[in-house]
């Protein structure tokens, strides 16, 4: 499967024509507006989120919308038609089974599929334009022994990614000719969809609905899974041997004489995905999001996540600093920091970032800035973020957060009984599945770390009064942390609420070992790390719950409710693994390098499964540790990149 000489992400005919092997492999392409193109590597859509052109339509709602679901191409020679498309219909019926013509697929720079139909060899390559909602597909007739015609049949949806479309009389069949193509819009409120070619063609208006197309991923998840797609007709043109034709699908018109050059330019911008690291860098860039106001965000994941505050601050260092993109860190922090300031001041948010009110968000913001200080120096950190850091500490200490209280013992307390307030945020019947409340272990580890870090910055400015105050707060927190969380078995309680102590062995205690400033001594750190290693470590990160703890549920499968109960009850998370690796390196230095390198191999395998070239949201906690959830998850990609950077630092 992996042919390093030819291409890193390469799949041969035997795999591509075997639907059991090829359908689970997805391919994602994004742009900076949050629009994307996504399907399986054989271009059979298996999720309602799949589509060739999926774009935000802010005039309608806050969701992405599938405009162009797919584009079937048919090769015609001597009157014989060979349709290269693939759709799944009810009853496990696949039609027209175009995957059987695939000879190979590779994704080194851009996704490239090679088809062979008799003497015809057709190459298909596609890119998603970086700063426009435009998909470009280039078809090249590599070989043919007789006159060849291509027919293109577009399947339209015009719906939210969370809904389905069905045959109806409301859908507009109207279309207008544009330069080498047409524009059409099925429903009011939607933008026009422009479908254009680099070559003159004939559009044949032949409106029809293709009924009962089925999405097996939605079936697996216990959702409705059928829809009808509208096909307005087809485009047809001749193609000569050696000739290339570029197709564009967009929400705006383009001069078709520019298409070939534009395709080449977009390919030129693409970094190669020729190894594990470059795949992760490419995946990191896919989370970049820029609004029309020039605000920069980090999307939490694809295909359904928005920009979430906690995810932003956790993922930001790995997605930027670890790949020497400090400028993007600063741009995102400018937007996210402004949102945090507005929240702390009780003002309406002007930034489109979600869940800023979660109590640990300010603590993660301090941690992210701490990573910036290590990469870019304390002097620059003080210049950019000193005021924000001190304001966060004052905000928390003054009790101004609606759900974060600093008790006299120096620990932070929060109420999570009725509403999930930590990253373990799954709910069932309106209540948290894991009701973490009271003193929460990672909140207080982050608080201690924040106090010590900001105190070191105060020392840089000789702010004696601030130093003494922060260190006194930290010392009180340290003593109470050990007294409250450390139990007789050498690990930390997950949360403590009055007389109730949660004895579950969970991964949240790893932060007390991994953070630069820890309230634990060396012996206590090693005890916590040992328990995490024995009970939580998998090849795909740390489990969210030990198999020895009650309620262990490692398989994230089945309907929504079943998955909600499994979400944080044994599933494995790579981003937690990143903090585990950091803890290992801090405690054992170079002696753990080979062990951590072996862990990285487990993640490299994922480049060829699920969504190729990236890391999914979570994994089952039991072998074979199958990837689940969102196809690409920012915190996971970020922490693997940060671990790779840490490895390099400890090596040299």
N, C-alpha and C positions, 0 to 999 in steps of 0.2 A: 504493500500500500504506500509506504513512504519511499520515494525514489529521490534521494538527495541530489543526484546528478541532474535530473530533469527538473523537478519541482518539488517543493516541500509538501504542499497541500495538493496531492495528486491522487486520483482514484481511477482505477482501470475499468475496462468494459465489464468484467465479471462481477464487480461490485455494483456498478451503475445499473446493470440490467436485472439485478436481484433486489426487488422492492423491499424485501424484509431487511436488507442491509442498507439500502440507500435512502429510504423514506425517513428514518429517524435523523438523518444528517441534514441540518438546516444551514442556510446561507443568509447572512444579514449584510446589507449595505445601508449606510445612513448619510445624512447631510447635517449641516449645523443648525437647521431650523427645527430639528426633531422629526423631519420626514424620513421615510425609509423605504427600502425595497427588500422583501424577504419571502423566501419559499424554501422548499427542500432542494437538494442539489440536482434532482431530476425534474424540478419545476412542477411538482404536483403539490398544490396547496393542501396542507393537512391541519391548519388552524384557521380560525376566523380572523386572526391577526395577520395572516399572510396576504401578500399582494405585491404586484410589480411597482405600483405607485401609491404609497400610503402617506397622506399629508395631514398636518393640522389645519383645521378650518376654524379659526378663532371667532369668526362671525356667527358660527353655529353653537359651538360648545368648546370644552377644554380637552376634547378627545382627538385622536388621529382618525382619519377616514380613508377607507379603501376606495380609490377611484377606479384604477385599472387593476383588475384582479389577476389577469394573465393574458398572454398573447400567444396563440397557437400559430405556428408556421407550418405550411404545407409545401412540400417539394413536388413539383409537377413535371413529368417528362413523358413524352409520347402519349399524353392524355391520362397517364396513370398518376394517381395522387398518393402521396406518403405524408401523413400528418404526424409531425414530431411532438405534438402536445400530449399531455397526460392529466386526466382528471379522475377522481374517485367518485363513483355514484353509489347509490344505495345497493345493498346486497353484495358488497365487496366486488363490485364491477369496476374495472379500470378501462377507460377509453380516452383517446384512441391508442394508447400504449406506445407512444413515441419513444419511450426510454429504450426500447429494444434496438434502436438505431444508434445509440450513443456508443462511441468507441473509447473516449476518455474524457476526463474532466480535471482541470487543474485551476488553482486559485493563487498563483504566485504573486502576480500583480493585480490582475482583474480576473473575475470568474470567466473561464473559457471552456466551452463544451464543443467537442468534435463529434459530428454525426456522419454516418456513412449509410447511404441508401443506394445499393447497387454500385454504379460507377460514380455517384455523386458524393463528394466530401464537402460538407458545409461546416464552417467554424462560426460559433456564436460567442461574442464577448460582451460583457456589459459593465457600465459604470453608473454611479449615481452622482450627479453633479454636486460639488461640495457646497456651493453657496446659492443654488437655485433648486426649486422643487422639480427637478427634471431627471428622468431616467433616459439613458442612452444605450441602445443595443446595436452592435455592429455585426452584420452577417457577411461573411466572406466565402465565396464559392471557390474552394481550394482546388477542386477537380471536378470535371464533368466531361462526358464524351459526346453529348448531344444537347440541343437547346433546352434550357431549364427556366422554369417559371417559379416564382415564390408567391404564395398567398398568405396573407396575415389576417387572422380573425381575433379581434379584441373582445375580451370578456369584461363587462363593466359591472360595478357594484354600487358605487355612490352611497356608502353607508358608514356608520361608525364602526370601529374595530370591535365594539362590544355588542353589535347587533347583527342581524342577517337581513338580506333583501329577498323578497319573493315576488313572483310575477304579479304585476298590478297594472291598472289602467291609468294611474297617475303619472307614471314615468314618461317623460318627454322623449319622443322619437326624433325630435327635430335635430338637424345638424347643419353646419355651414362649411362650405369649402374654404380652406385656407391654403397657404403656400405648401404644395405637395402633401396635402392631407386634409383632415377635417377637425372641427371643434364641435363638442356636444356637451350637454349638461342634462342629467336625468331629472334633477329636482331643483326647485327654487331654493336659493340660499347657498348653493354649492358653487364653487368656481367652475369655469369651463375647463374641460379636459381637451388639450390639443394633442393630436396624434399626427405626426409629420415624418416624412422620409427625406433622405438626401437625394432621392431620385424621383422623377415623375412616375406616377402610378395611376391606376384606375381604382376608384372606390365604388364598390357595388353595394347599394343599399338593400339589405336583405334582413330586416329586423326579426329577431327570434329570441326566445328565452330558453336557456339550457337549464332543465329542471332537476332538482334533487341531487345537486352536487353535495358531497358529504365530506366532513372534516373529522378524521378519526381522533385527532388530539382532543377535540372538544368532547367527543364521545367518552374518551378515557376519563375526562375531568367531570363527567356527569352533567354536561350541559346539552342544550339543543345543538344539533350538528349539521343541519341541512339548509341549503339555500338554493335559490334560482339566480342565475346570472344573465344579464341582458347582452346580446351580441347585435350591434347595429348593422353589421354587414361585414365585408372584407375588402382588403386592399390587395391588388395584384400587380406584379411587374416582372419583366424578364431580367435575368442576371447572367452575365458572361463569366467564363472561367477566369479566376484571378480578380474579379470585381468585388468591391465592398459596398454595402448599402447600410446606412445608419438610420435607425428608427429612434424618434424622440417622443416621449410622453411627458407632458408638462401642464402646469396651470397657466402658462403664458406662451405666446407665440414666439417662434424664433425664425430667422432667415435660414432656410434649409441649406443654402450654399455654405453656411458656417459649420454645419453639423460634423463633417469629417474632420476638420481642423480642431473643433471643440473636443471631439472624442479623443484625438491624439494628445491634446493638452491635458485633459483630465487624467489620462493614463500616465502622463509624465509626472503628475503631482503625486502619484501613488507610491508609497514606499513598498519595497518588496516584502512579501511575507514568506521569506525563505528560511526562517528558523523560528524556534519557540519564542525568543525574545521579541523579534520583529512582529510576530502575530499578536503578542500582548500589547505592543506599542500601538499597532493598528486598532486593536480593540479599545484601547484607552481613548484614542481620538474619536471613536464613535460615540462616546458619552458627552462630547463637547456640544454645547448648545448655545446659540447666539440669537437674541431677539432682535427685532427691528430697531429697538432703542439702544442696541449695541451692548446689552447686558449679557454677561457670560454665566453659564450654569453648568453643573454636572448632572446629567440625567442618571437616576438611580439604576436604570436597567432597561432592557428591551425585551418584549415589545410593549409592556403596559405601564411601566413606571414613569413618574414625573420627577422633577427636581425636588428631593426631600432633604430637609436640613441636616439631619443626623448622617444620612448617607453621604451628603456632600462633604462634610468635615472629615469623616472617616476615610473617604476615598481620595480626597484631594491630594494629600502628599504623595501617595503611590502613583496616581495618574499623571502627576506633573513633575514634582521634585525628583522622583526616582528616575525619570527619563530626561532630566536636565531641561525641563520646560517651566522654569521659575516664573516666567512672565505670565503664563496662563494661570498659575497659582494666584498671582496678584490680581489678575482680572476677575477671577471667580470670587476671591475673598473680598474684592471691592463690592460686588453685588451682594454676596451672602452676609458680609459684615454689616452692610447698610440695613439689611433685613433684620439682623440681630439687634442693631441699635434701635430700630423702629419698635421692635417688640419690647425691648427693655424700657423704652420711653412711653410705652402704652399708645403708640401711634398706629394708624392703619398701615399695613404693609404696601410698599410700592413695588417690591420685587416679587416675582412669581415663584416663591419657594414655599414648600408645604411643610407642615408639622414643626414650625419654628418654636411652637409653644412647649414641645416636649422637654421635660426638666433636665435631661442630660445634654441637650444641644449646646448650651454655652460651655460646658466642660469639654466637649469634643472640639469645639472651636479653639479653645486654648491649646489642646493637644496638637491640632493641625498647625497652629502658629509656632508651637514648640519645634515641630519638625522643620518648619521653614527656617527658624533660627539656627538649627544645626547645619542646614544646607547653605544658607546665604549669609550667615553671620549675625551675631547679636546686634551689631550696630545698625544694620539695615532693618532688622526686625523691630528694634526700638523706634526707628524713624517712622515705619509704616503702621505698627500695631500696638505701640506702648499704651496709648490712651484706651483703645478697645479692651486690652487685657485688664488694665486696672479697673475699667468700668464694669467688666464682667464680674470680677471679684467683689467689688462694692455692691453690685446689683444682688448677687447671691447672699452676701453677708448681711445686707440690709433687710432681707426677707421680702424683697419686692417681686420675686417670682411667684406666680399664683399656686404653684405646686412643688415648691422646693424650700424647705425650712432648715436653717442651720440651728441645731440644738446646742444647748450649753456644753454638751460633751464633745463638741467639735465635729460631729457627724451630720451629714445631710439626710433629711427625711423627706419622703414623698408618699403620696397616696395613690396606689395603683389597684385598689380593690375593685372598683367599678369600671375603670377604663385603663387599658394597657398603656403604660408610660415608658417602657424600655424598648430596646430593639426586638425583644420577644413579644411581638405585638399581635399575635393571632387572637381572634375572638370567636366565640360560639354562643349563639343565643344572646347576643348583645353583651356578653361578659368576657373578660380575658380568660383564655385557656390556662395561662400561667399567671395568676394574679400576684405579681411581684410588688410588694408594698413595704413601707417602713424604711429601714436602712437597707439600701441595695448595694451589693458588694462593689460593682464596677463604678457606680456613682461616686462612692467614697474613695476608691482608689484614684479615680480621675481628679477628685477634689484635692486630695493630698498632693498629687503630682502637680496640679495647677498652682497651688500655694507655693510650693518649693521653686517651681520654674519662675513664677513672677517675682519671687524674692531674689533670685539670681539676677534678674533684669534690673531690679531696684538697686542691687549692689553696683551694677555698671554705672549707675547715675548717682551713687553715694547718697541714696535717699534713706538715711539712717532710721527715721521714724517708721517708714513703710517696711523696711527690712525686719525690724524688731516685731512689728505687728503681725506680719505674714508668717514669720517663723514661729511665733507664739501660737498662732492659729494652727499651723501645721503640726506642731509638737502635740497639741491637745488632740488633734485628729488622729495622729499616729497611735497614740496610746489607746484611745477608744476603739480604733479600727481593730487592733490585735485583740483587745478584750472582748469585742462584740462578735467578730467574724471567725476567729481561729478556733477550731474545735479540737477535741482530744484525739481525733484520728488524723490530724495533720493537714486537713484541707480547710477551706473556708465555706461558711454558710453562704447560700446564694442570696438570701435576704433575711433580715431579722425584724419582726414586727411585735414590739412589746415582749411578751413571753413566748411568742411563736417563732421558732427558728426553722428555716427550711434546710433539711439535711440532704436534699437532692444533690448529687454530684453533677454540677453544671460547669460549663466552660468560662463563665463570667469571672471566675476567680483568677484566670490567667493574666488579666490586666494588672493585678497587684504585683505580678512578677515581671511583666514585660515593660511597664512604664519606666521612664528614666529615674523617677523618684518613687521609691516604694516604701510603704510603712512596715514592711516585713524585713527581718534580718535574713542572712544567707541561708541558715538552716531551715527557717520557715518557708522561704522561697523554694528551696529544693523539695521540701515536703509537698507543696502545692503542685509543683511541676511533675513530681513522680506520680501523683494521683491522676493528673491530666493525661500523662503518658499511658498509664495502665488502663484507664477506664474510658477515656474520651478520644484518644488519637486514632485517626483512620488515615488511609492514603489520600483522602480528599478533605482534610481539615479536621477540626474538633467536632465531636458529636455535641448536640445541644443538651443531651442528658445521658447519663451512664446507663448501660444495659442492666446494672445491678439496682438501679433506682426504680421505684414504683412508677407505672405509667409509661414505661419505655415503649416507643412506637416508631421504629426506624424507617418505615416505608411510606414515602410521600406519594400515595396513589389513591385512586378512587374519587368519589364525589367530593364537592367542596367541604362539607362538614367533616368528612373522614380525613381530608387533607389538613384542615384547620387543627384537628386534634394531634396530627403528627408533626406539624410545622416546626415546633420547638421541643419535641419530645423524643429526640433521638436522631434526627437528621443531622448530617455533617455539613459544616460551613467552612469553605476555604479561607475566608477573611479572618476567622478566628484562628485558623492555622497559622496565619501570618504573625499574629501576636505570640503564638506558641513558639514559633521558630525564633523570634526575637528574644523571648525569655531564655530559650536554650543557649543561644549565642552569648547572652549576657552572663549566664551562670557558668557555662562550660567552655566558652571561647572556641578556639580552633579545633578542639577535640570532637566537636559535633558537626564539623563542616560536611564530612562525607554522608552522615546521616541525613542532614538537611538537603544535600544534593539529591539523595535518593527520593526524598519526599517530592522534590521538584519534578522528578521523572513522572510521578503519578499525575501531576497536572499537565505535563507535556502530552501525555496520552490523550487528554481531552481535546487537544487541537484537532483531532481527527474524528471525534464523535459529537453528537448533539449539534450545536451550532458551531461549525468548523472555524477554528482560529480564535475562539474565545472561551470563556468559562461560564457555565450556567449558574443559576441562583443558589442551588443547594444539591446535596446528594443523599441518597439513602444511607442510613447509618450502618447497614449490614452489607456484606458482599452480595453482588459485585459492585456495590456503591454506584448505582446508576444515577446519572444527572437528572435533575427535575426542575420544575418551576420555570421562571423566566429564562430565555435562551442566552442572555448575556447580562452579567451583573457587575456593576461598577466596583463595589467594595471588594469582591473576590479578585477581579483583575488587578486592582490597586495593590492589595496586600501581597499578591504573588510578585508583582514588580518590585515592591519595597523589600521583600525577602531576597530577591535576586541581587538587589543593590547592597543589602546588608552582607550577603555572602561575599561579594567582591571586596567590601571594606575589611572583612575579617581575614580574607585570603592575603591581602597585600599590606 
